[in-house]
């Protein structure tokens, strides 16, 4: 997976490659799909949700330009795989998932792997986690029509927000760097992508 799907497509961050080469991805997919765990695409994880394609996880993680001392907010815990990648690379992860069952499964998986630097919350992640803010980095792993204002505000100046922005059926992965309070910054387009919608105040309606 690392050679064929990540390095060949241009992922260069050696810490990201090392972590994704060692984390057991089969631990994060339903039992009946375990033999496809390293498949080059997203997989169903239940409740109509997906674990993202390995390349997309690597690209988003690399785009966050992590050094190791960051506090990161992740929106959309899903299977917990991206959470585990982040937790292996940074100081602390705060992760929010809308669907309680998914969040509980993810929490068990991370605990079993001994990843203890993660704080979990069930709720609408588009509102952020104001008590724990400001964050050095924010990663949104579900599609939003625009960058949610609370997330821009809860990012530190100099921080990076990565999110798939656009309509339900296809988005552009955006990297936004914050230059000033409360929400000044500049955006860069990274690639086309297709994520499940974020359902919430600054996302889409259910259905
Ligand atoms: N990163 C995950 C992984 O590695 O398995 C995949 C995330 S999946 C593409 C998107 C997740 O966002 C889903 O689990 C979905 O339930 C969640 N989600 C949707 N709307 C949300 C919201 N408002 N707040 C938090 N999570 C949300």
Boltz pocket constraint, residues with backbone or C-beta under 6 A from the ligand:
constraints:
  - pocket:
      binder: B
      contacts: [[A, 49], [A, 50], [A, 51], [A, 52], [A, 75], [A, 76], [A, 77], [A, 78], [A, 79], [A, 80], [A, 81], [A, 82], [A, 83], [A, 96], [A, 97], [A, 98], [A, 99], [A, 102], [A, 123], [A, 124], [A, 125], [A, 126], [A, 141], [A, 142], [A, 195], [A, 196], [A, 197], [A, 198], [A, 199], [A, 200], [A, 201], [A, 203]]
      max_distance: 6.0
